[in-house]
């Protein structure tokens, strides 16, 4: 019995979120009942006829602040049982998203609720009393929390059973096991004078596996050496790494 993974999003731009979820792999995952995403318009939870969700900051200063009440009302209305929800706020102040956090969220039993802010900020009382978790997707400033919510839903969903066609592809890539990916090639064998490494055409699967491992180690050493500090090398990988370092010195 497979359990469908449930997500919720509260946003003033539901169309933006629907557009992404209506394409490609996530669209299929939703159609096949592997995931469900409940999208809610924050304005539906405002309490005035203008559907106001923001106001001027106490103490002055630039920009607008999102009012607390619509966020509280949306969560309490849609997900009234605390134990069944994990409310996540997207903000540069949160812990920085990673493949490890994606794995953690993919194992989470509670519904994952994303609160998407716009404008300058969200009233601090939302952070203090409504959310369970605060996540950033990186050290840069966006115009809203919608893209971060979609980034997280995307990374989490592809780790769920059956979401990707091929069960191996989720694990075989960069980061899933701590190294960068190796180079990939497809037909034609010769493109504008540029060939394909001979080993990939050899049919020797052991040689191909070793070449790919070498390429992964080399790319990681050259482009992201800090990743190697946390990656436990196997005996074979240590040997390959010695060779790579000799060649390049
Ligand atoms: N935000 N990772 C939403 C971000 C952000 C990030 C700035 C959050 C704007 C309204 N969120 N506010 N980086 O840049 O998650």
Boltz pocket constraint, residues with backbone or C-beta under 6 A from the ligand:
constraints:
  - pocket:
      binder: B
      contacts: [[A, 90], [A, 91], [A, 92], [A, 117], [A, 118], [A, 119], [A, 120], [A, 121], [A, 135], [A, 136], [A, 137], [A, 138], [A, 139], [A, 140], [A, 141], [A, 142], [A, 143], [A, 144], [A, 145], [A, 148]]
      max_distance: 6.0
